[in-house]
């Protein structure tokens, strides 16, 4: 039986992610610092985001952000939930 290939959706573009992040920061100015990590730079773990308690920084993994709703949910979870 041939191996099935998995079709992964194309991530939201980095410029669009940065635009949404800036809108989020403008609306919630007390939010932690937010960094968009380019595709492939966070390794192979399927993490959407990560909050670093030491640096008070939220990292968003471009590789796994497939849509804008997912991005906003991740921002809320990482920046507001942890930060």
TORTIFI-505763 format. One line per field, with one value per residue: x negated, z negated, y of N, C-alpha, C, O in turn; residue in one letter; residue number from 1. Coordinates in steps of 0.2 Angstrom, whole numbers, plus 5000, padded with zeros to 4 digits. Atoms other than C-alpha are relative to their C-alpha. Example, Ala and Ser with C-alpha at 12.3 -4.5 7.8 and 13.67 -1.06 7.14 Angstrom:
REM TORTIFI-505763
n.xx: c(4996|5004)
n.zz: c(5000|5001)
n.yy: c(4994|4994)
ca.xx: c(4938|4932)
ca.zz: c(4961|4964)
ca.yy: c(4978|4995)
c.xx: c(4996|5004)
c.zz: c(5000|4997)
c.yy: c(5006|5005)
o.xx: c(4991|5001)
o.zz: c(4997|4996)
o.yy: c(5005|5011)
residu: c(a|s)
num: c(1|2)
***
This chain:
REM TORTIFI-505763
n.xx: c(4996|5005|4999|4996|5003|4996|5000|5000|4998|5005|5000|4998|5006|5003|4997|4993|5001|5003|4995|4995|5004|5000|4993|4999|5004|4997|4994|5002|5007|5004|5002|5007|5003|4998|5004|4998|5005|4999|4999|5006|5005|4998|5001|4995|4994|4995|4998|4997|5004|5003|5002|5006|4999|5006|5001|4993|4999|4995|5002|4995|5004|4997|4999|4993|4994|4996|4995|5000|4996|5005|5005|4997|4999|5006|5002|4997|5003|5007|5001|4995|4999|5006|5004)
n.zz: c(5000|5000|5006|4999|5002|5004|4998|5006|4998|5000|5006|4999|4998|5005|5000|5003|5007|5003|5000|5005|5006|5002|5002|5007|5004|5000|5004|5007|5001|5006|4998|5000|4994|4996|4995|4995|4998|4993|4999|5000|5005|5007|5000|4997|5005|4997|5004|4997|5003|5006|5005|5004|5006|5002|4996|5000|4993|4996|4993|4996|4995|4993|4996|5002|5000|4994|4998|5005|5006|5004|5003|5005|5006|5003|5004|5006|5004|5002|5002|5006|5004|5004|5001)
n.yy: c(4994|4994|4996|4994|4994|4995|4994|4995|4993|4995|4996|4993|4996|4996|4993|5000|5002|4994|4995|5002|4999|4993|4998|5003|4996|4994|5001|5002|4997|5003|5007|5001|5000|5005|5001|5005|5004|5003|5008|5004|4997|5002|5007|5004|5001|4997|4994|4994|4994|5001|4994|5001|4996|4997|4994|4997|5000|5005|5002|5003|5005|4999|5006|5004|4995|5002|4995|4994|5002|5004|4995|4996|5005|5001|4994|5000|5005|4999|4993|4998|5005|5001|4994)
ca.xx: c(5000|4992|4989|5001|4994|5001|5005|5000|5009|4998|4994|5001|4988|4976|4981|4999|4994|4984|4999|5011|4998|4996|5015|5015|5001|5010|5026|5017|5002|4997|4994|4977|4965|4970|4958|4963|4951|4948|4953|4941|4932|4942|4937|4949|4961|4978|4979|4990|4982|4972|4970|4954|4956|4938|4938|4957|4958|4971|4964|4975|4970|4974|4973|4989|5000|5012|5025|5029|5041|5028|5015|5027|5031|5013|5009|5022|5016|4998|4998|5013|5014|4996|4989)
ca.zz: c(5000|5005|4991|4990|4990|4978|4985|4973|4975|4980|4965|4963|4971|4959|4964|4960|4943|4939|4943|4932|4918|4919|4918|4903|4895|4899|4891|4876|4872|4856|4866|4866|4880|4895|4907|4924|4927|4945|4952|4947|4933|4918|4922|4926|4911|4917|4906|4911|4898|4882|4867|4859|4841|4839|4853|4852|4871|4882|4897|4911|4923|4941|4947|4938|4939|4952|4951|4942|4930|4924|4922|4912|4900|4898|4894|4881|4874|4873|4871|4859|4852|4847|4848)
ca.yy: c(5000|5017|5029|5044|5061|5074|5090|5104|5121|5135|5146|5164|5176|5184|5202|5197|5189|5205|5216|5206|5206|5225|5227|5216|5226|5242|5236|5228|5239|5229|5213|5205|5206|5196|5188|5179|5165|5160|5143|5130|5140|5132|5114|5100|5101|5106|5122|5136|5148|5148|5160|5162|5167|5172|5185|5189|5185|5176|5167|5163|5148|5154|5136|5130|5146|5140|5154|5170|5163|5151|5166|5176|5161|5158|5176|5176|5160|5164|5183|5185|5168|5166|5184)
c.xx: c(4995|5002|5004|4996|5005|4999|5001|5002|4994|5001|5002|4993|4997|5002|5007|5000|4998|5006|5005|4997|5000|5007|5002|4997|5003|5006|4999|4993|4996|4998|4993|4997|5001|4995|5003|4993|5001|5001|4994|4995|5002|4999|5006|5006|5006|5003|5003|4996|4997|4999|4994|5000|4994|5000|5007|5001|5004|4996|5005|4997|5004|5002|5007|5006|5003|5005|5000|5003|4995|4995|5003|5001|4993|4997|5003|4998|4993|4999|5004|5000|4994|4996|5004)
c.zz: c(5000|4994|5002|4998|4997|5003|4995|5003|5000|4994|5002|5002|4993|4999|4997|4992|4996|4999|4995|4993|4998|4998|4993|4995|4999|4995|4993|4998|4995|5002|5000|5007|5004|5006|5005|5002|5007|5000|4999|4994|4993|5000|5003|4996|5003|4995|5004|4997|4993|4996|4996|4994|4998|5003|5001|5008|5003|5007|5004|5006|5006|5003|4998|4999|5007|5002|4994|4994|4995|4997|4994|4993|4997|4997|4994|4995|4997|4997|4994|4995|4995|4998|4996)
c.yy: c(5006|5004|5007|5006|5004|5006|5005|5007|5005|5005|5007|5003|5004|5007|5000|4999|5007|5005|4998|5001|5007|5002|4998|5004|5007|5000|4998|5002|4996|4993|4999|5001|4994|4999|4995|4996|4997|4993|4997|5002|4997|4992|4996|4999|5004|5006|5006|5006|4997|5006|4998|5004|5004|5007|5004|5001|4995|4999|4997|4996|5001|4993|4997|5005|5000|5005|5005|4999|4997|5005|5004|4996|4999|5006|5001|4995|5001|5007|5002|4995|4999|5007|5005)
o.xx: c(4991|5007|5002|4993|5011|4993|5006|5000|4990|5007|5002|4988|5001|5004|5009|5004|5001|5006|5008|5000|5001|5008|5005|4999|5003|5008|5002|4989|4990|4995|4989|5001|5002|4994|5005|4989|5006|4999|4989|4991|4998|5002|5010|5011|5004|5009|4999|4995|4998|4997|4994|5000|4995|4998|5007|5004|5003|4995|5009|4992|5009|5007|5009|5011|5001|5007|4997|5001|4995|4992|5000|5000|4993|4994|5000|4996|4992|4996|5001|5001|4994|4993|5001)
o.zz: c(4996|4991|5007|4993|4998|5004|4991|5008|4996|4993|5008|4998|4989|4994|4993|4988|4991|4994|4991|4988|4992|4993|4989|4990|4993|4991|4988|4999|4995|4998|5001|5012|5001|5009|5003|5005|5008|4996|5002|4993|4988|4995|5007|4998|5005|4993|5008|5000|4991|4999|4993|4994|4995|5000|5004|5010|5001|5010|5001|5009|5007|5007|5003|4997|5011|5008|4989|4989|4989|4991|4989|4988|4991|4991|4989|4989|4991|4991|4989|4989|4989|4993|4995)
o.yy: c(5007|5005|5009|5006|5005|5009|5005|5009|5004|5007|5009|5002|5006|5010|5005|5002|5008|5009|5003|5003|5009|5006|5001|5006|5010|5005|5000|4997|4997|4989|5004|5001|4989|5004|4989|4999|4993|4989|4998|4998|4999|4989|4999|4996|5010|5005|5008|5011|4991|5011|4993|5011|5009|5012|5009|5006|4989|5004|4992|4999|4998|4993|4993|5003|5003|5006|5004|5002|4998|5004|5004|4998|4999|5006|5002|4997|5001|5007|5005|4996|4998|5007|5010)
residu: c(x|x|x|x|x|x|x|x|x|x|x|x|x|x|x|x|x|x|x|x|x|x|x|x|x|x|x|x|x|x|x|x|x|x|x|x|x|x|x|x|x|x|x|x|x|x|x|x|x|x|x|x|x|x|x|x|x|x|x|x|x|x|x|x|x|x|x|x|x|x|x|x|x|x|x|x|x|x|x|x|x|x|x)
num: c(1|2|3|4|5|6|7|8|9|10|11|12|13|14|15|16|17|18|19|20|21|22|23|24|25|26|27|28|29|30|31|32|33|34|35|36|37|38|39|40|41|42|43|44|45|46|47|48|49|50|51|52|53|54|55|56|57|58|59|60|61|62|63|64|65|66|67|68|69|70|71|72|73|74|75|76|77|78|79|80|81|82|83)
***
